[in-house]
Amino acid sequence: MLSFDSRLPLGSKRAMKRTAETFDVVVIGAGAAGMMCAIEAGKRGRSVLVLDHAVAPGEKIRISGGGRCNFTNLEGDKAERYLSANPHFCKSVLSRYSPRDFIALVDRHGIAWHEKTLGQLFCDGSATEIVAMLLNEMRSAGAVLRLRSEIDRVEQTDTGFEVAVGGGRIACDSLVVACGGKSIPKMGASGFGYELARQFELDITDTRPALVPLTYAVQVLEQLKPLIGVAVPQATVKGGKGRFEEDILFTHRGLSGPAVLQVSSYWREGEEIVVDFAPGLDALDFLKTAKREHARTALHTVLGWKLPRALAVLIAHDHGAPGNMADQPDKALKAVAEMVNAWRTKPVGSEGYRTAEVTLGGVDTRGLDQKTMAARGVPGLYFIGEVVDVTGWLGGYNFQWAWASGFVAGQAV
């Protein structure tokens, strides 16, 4: 796990010792953004060292997309699909390195891919192909990769920076922080990047888990127990300023699935979410018609024509009247219809960083240059990727931010 020496004074400087190993650029973090930055800097003739505490590079790439890596999205350059305290910050970066640019790189390496849904691009084979591609590009660019590297401290010097690693010291002109956020701590994720930002007096916006399943109180989970494992295709979920129409999944903890993960980035504790289990269907009109035309049919059977059976049974039991459709008063039909088209529910929380795909918030973009990702007021210091307060939608957007922010920093270091 990367460590941070809190005894260091903020932004401390000292003269460089000649015994330190030297590189033009040191990148902290061998993830998507860090490797992309190393590639671009190396291509420019810069000597580059990439440090990571992990035993293997690109671990989040490897596990993404069910092992097939959702490596970008055809609409990944749309700034409105990224969350940030400054929603305009990412525009310049995304415009300089587009999804098509990364696709061209993938194609040059002969990696087969396909579009799944909503512009999401996946490898036909394994996500390890993307990791191997990046490593090959780094090797061609002359970048050096060192794994299992525990960073003891970072100091600003008269000529750049010095990084203390495992008893040794590395001097560099430019330092790039690409060590990600707090999501998936079992892979070694930590707040190290935020600590470095604070050391050099950059602000950090509030951080929280994002793209994460939502959880419910015990009493609600007991009511929803018959629905564990039930998936509802193309439900609409609204929460905060977010609205998404994709699949949802009932779990033993609460709700998951793409639509819920998307909304989790907008939802805040204490707020409710609204779920439409049958978008495009006027449930009340449908039920009134069924009452006229299928009077002797059970309510749960009618609902089952539009919803998964277990969900239909639960709604009919909790909100319908006893008997068949003919026995349903208008009041009961309205209650059932509201449950179908606008189930209002209040999660108590999320599953947290343990299962969150990304971290929302991070290094405040007000302290960064929007064209280079350089820290204002600290020459040679850069922050890229997830550690920055830019968070994309589900579906390849966060990888596109990583590629793009790594690219522009690599062009500047």
Buried (B, 14 or more C-beta within 10 A) or exposed (E): EBEBEEEBEEEEEEEBEEEBEBBBBBBBBBBBBBBBBBBBBBBBEBBBBBBBBBEEBBBBBBEBBEEBBBBBBBBBBBBEBBBBBBEEBBBBBBEBBBBEBBBEBBEEEEBEBEEBEBBBBBBEBBBBBBBBBBBEBBEEBBBBBBEEBEBBBBBBBEEBBBBBBEEEBBBBBBBBBBBBBBBBBEEBBBBBBBBBBBBBEBEBBEBBBBBBBBBBEEEBBEEBEEBEEBBBEBBBBBBEEBBBBBBBBBBEBBBBBBBBBBBBBBBEEEEEBBBBBBEEBEBBEBBBEBBEEBEEBBBBBBBBEBBBEBBBBBBBEEBBBEEBBEBBEEEBBBBBBBBBBBBEBBBBBBBBBEBBBBBBBBBBBEBBBBEBBBBEEBEBBBBBBBBBBBBBBBBBBBBBBBBBBBBBBBBBB
